[in-house]
Amino acid sequence: MNDFLSLLPLIIICSGGIVLMLLSVLETMKTETASYISLGFFGIAFFIQFLIACYPESDLFAGTFSSMLVANSFTGVAGLIILGAGFFTVMSCHTYFQQNKVCTVEFYSLLLFASCGMILLTLARELITAFISLEIMSLAIYILVGYDRKRVTSTEALLKYLMLGAFAGAFFTMGAALVYGAAGSTRFVEISNYISSNSAATPLLIGGAFFILIAFLFKVAAFPFHAWVIDVYDGAATPVTGFMATALKAAVFTVFANFLAINGALQKEWITFLFYIALFTMFGGNLIAIGQSNIKRMLAASGIVHSGYLLIGLIAISTKSFTGSVIAYYLAAYAVGTLGIFAALSYLGGKNESRVSFDDFKGLAKVRPYSAAAISVFLLSMAGIPPTAGFMGKFYIITSAITEGQIALAVFGVISSILSMWYYLRLIICMYFNEAEDSFEIEKSPFAPACTFILAVCVFAIGLYPIVI
Amino acid sequence: MFENVLSVMIFLPILAGLALLLFPVGKSGSRLTGFIVSVIIFMFGIELFLDFTGNGGMEYAVNRPWIDSLGISYSLGIDGISLLVLLACSLLFPLIFAVYSGKTKGYYANLLIAQGAMLGAICATDIVLFYIFWEIMLLPIFFMIGLWGGEKRLAATLKITIYTIAGSLLMLAALVYVGVSYHSQFGAWSFNIADLRNLDLSGGFAVTAFIMFMIAFAIKIPLFPFHTWLPDAYTEAPTSTTFVLSAIMAKIGVYAVIRFVIPVFEIEFARFALLLSLAGVVGMMYCGLAAITQKDFKRLLAFSSASHMGIIALGVFCMNIQALTGSLFQIVAHATSTGILFVFAGLIEERMQTRNIADLGGIAYRAPIFATFFAIAMLASVGLPGTSGFIGEFLIILGAVKFNAFIGFLAGTALIIGVCYMLWMFQRLFFEKSNTKTEGFKDLSLLETVTFLPVILLILFMGIYPQPFLQKIEPAAELHVAGFTTMTVTETVAETVVPAQEHDTHHKN
């Protein structure tokens, strides 16, 4: 029964996607109705996930699936983040598509399918399952990125992401094949047993893990596979960008952590490699972000920096008693802030995303003080200023890094956050310390603003009551 | 006093400030709210001071677990070290609300939030909790300077924000290091200063962590050479923000060194004490000399404030009871005198629309009460006997001579510089030529006189009869210094042993 409950959110989301796909053939079906339906599915799934999030580790239907899927509190929280991200994305979409009329019913169906792939990815404890769920997720996301076919930037983003993403998928299969060749199994448990009795440094295993890591690093936009992320985030519709930045990252980081935690020996092999990746990801991301004048591009670059912090968390996971709580918490904190700011951008962006640069948001605080305050809260959370969730997340990451003896990395993380203050503060300064030039007219749909304020409250709630830890 | 008085004192202003931001309240309504809240805090502060027993331990302590898995707790408490800082922070706020009108409600809300956060930082005995309040403190300052500051406010805002955030993020890394070290030495998580003082830290990382802490606090104090943000920020900020910055926030930097750095890093502190006290003295001299040359009297006061922070910091670095008591006493003395001076500077600016010393003169003939008050505050600031400044500075110089005669000599010399620029400024502003511009200068109104009188009386009272204050500080200061000296003695012994062992092993190899 527990197994079924743990799987229930996945089933609900999947059936939601199918239902919406079938409904989309009806001519009377409106996109707004579709958004309500998908809100319902996300809401129910979120609620169920919430009930089961803190179960101890268990194999799902061990007999039927032969331990391909494992649920524990880590995957539970990751699922919560994904479903929450889905829920709030639908809310922002509702408002966004009143100003940018490119939506059809299939959009929401694809969003559900993408979430379905992500949840499956968090549960996966087997390479083929991971690959299949990775592709379910990616295919849906490709289409979502290029949904606005008439916009050139959107099409360009789609092409870039599709080409590079396909390569990453190929790398993953290659890696899986090599690992299978070494360990004789694609199941994480078997691979771990193999490493325990042999060495993790056999050529096949090194090569296989290398390719798999490349695929993951590409998906989370870590250095040196980060170049695509700026254009793709910029080209995609704002709510979709928010969804990609949070849910996708949460899903991939979960499976990444699960993969690294297979066996301590495997993680040890890659620590030095990941150390430099994390370092360059943080500082590279900061350098890119400082130079941006477009907010979405700045957020994309700051997303790279946050991937760097999460990589610190991955380096510092203790494989003996792996709970993933630090990573899960950081993902949640990051997701709340990022989703919030993208929700705000979806209703403040205006028709055809006309307001995009820092200068366009000058004087927002004079016209819309509450929205400006909410955006400031999200930015401060991303910058890691207490008492927000982002501060707590950073605190845990640094604590875990120092506990595992990675003091240098902790210090570099701190220096990187000092640098990141520059571009977060810049937006706050633009909003507050300038006179308004724009009237910031928006469509009167309450969903995205409501979503923004709920998330602003969440930033403090998660920060002050860090239950996950 | 009731049990949770500290929590109420912290969160009442914060909540009132947030409520002001959220609800549509008019200008005067928000000013009135601010005034009422600050008067309530004022009452609590007085009550707390009178009820304080002064036995050296933590009083009004609250200790509730917050994040169990990392041992972070919501723990507050007041002892002789924090008492006077708390007093300064709660006593001076009503004055701001009473004197300054005409700002919008956002400004008053920010002032309230700043007060709450500062009280939180003063009361916190858990270092993570302290850090949280420490950071929140900066946000209202950021908005107050950026939104309501002078012409070059943007540059000043950026400067102070980047400086302080850089400092405090370094401190974050350092405090996590301290917590993790506690975990590895005692097998349990705790960030409470009562536990952390048992830590035994040594090695390169400990020195780095110590330096990170010191940089964060040195920026806030500000200690030479981290003071460069100060003249811009103090000058560009609205006067009441400058008041908050100089009278209270800077003191929290000194207080934090005493509270959190000394108990944890005794050895490193002893090792660096001479260097740090030199930084204090050099800062005093440098800022004093810089003050002499200023043409803008607000900027002059900014440098003077920085110069006096140097002597307060020096008192902490001397590591003996006289200097520490003197520093703690001087915290209140300086808060009242410099705070009042900044308020008066703001009044002159408001009435004359200029900050240029050369444009003014002869104010004393037009406004005798104002001139008298100004003179008292100024004389307290330069440390004339009979005013509060004398007691503190005397004790600090005494301790400094005991610590190192040369440092004591330099500090004494630096005080003379203070007399130079202050008296010269007073002469140029208040006497000298009778200026046509100052013809219409109005004296203090009755309301203003009544508002300032208690502070002026406090300055005189503290100078003539400092016993009630010193009594409450001394036991805690003694405890602090006692724990410190025993630690250094044992550690010096240990240190002499360690190299010998290393030498032996080296020899065998």
Boltz contact constraints between the chains, C-beta under 6 A:
constraints:
  - contact:
      token1: [A, 385]
      token2: [B, 135]
      max_distance: 6.0
  - contact:
      token1: [A, 386]
      token2: [B, 132]
      max_distance: 6.0
  - contact:
      token1: [A, 386]
      token2: [B, 135]
      max_distance: 6.0
  - contact:
      token1: [A, 387]
      token2: [B, 132]
      max_distance: 6.0
  - contact:
      token1: [A, 398]
      token2: [B, 176]
      max_distance: 6.0
  - contact:
      token1: [A, 399]
      token2: [B, 176]
      max_distance: 6.0
  - contact:
      token1: [A, 402]
      token2: [B, 176]
      max_distance: 6.0
  - contact:
      token1: [A, 402]
      token2: [B, 177]
      max_distance: 6.0
  - contact:
      token1: [A, 402]
      token2: [B, 180]
      max_distance: 6.0
  - contact:
      token1: [A, 403]
      token2: [B, 180]
      max_distance: 6.0
  - contact:
      token1: [A, 410]
      token2: [B, 173]
      max_distance: 6.0
  - contact:
      token1: [A, 411]
      token2: [B, 173]
      max_distance: 6.0
  - contact:
      token1: [A, 414]
      token2: [B, 169]
      max_distance: 6.0
  - contact:
      token1: [A, 414]
      token2: [B, 173]
      max_distance: 6.0
  - contact:
      token1: [A, 417]
      token2: [B, 169]
      max_distance: 6.0
  - contact:
      token1: [A, 418]
      token2: [B, 166]
      max_distance: 6.0
  - contact:
      token1: [A, 418]
      token2: [B, 169]
      max_distance: 6.0
  - contact:
      token1: [A, 421]
      token2: [B, 165]
      max_distance: 6.0
  - contact:
      token1: [A, 433]
      token2: [B, 146]
      max_distance: 6.0
  - contact:
      token1: [A, 466]
      token2: [B, 67]
      max_distance: 6.0
  - contact:
      token1: [A, 469]
      token2: [B, 69]
      max_distance: 6.0
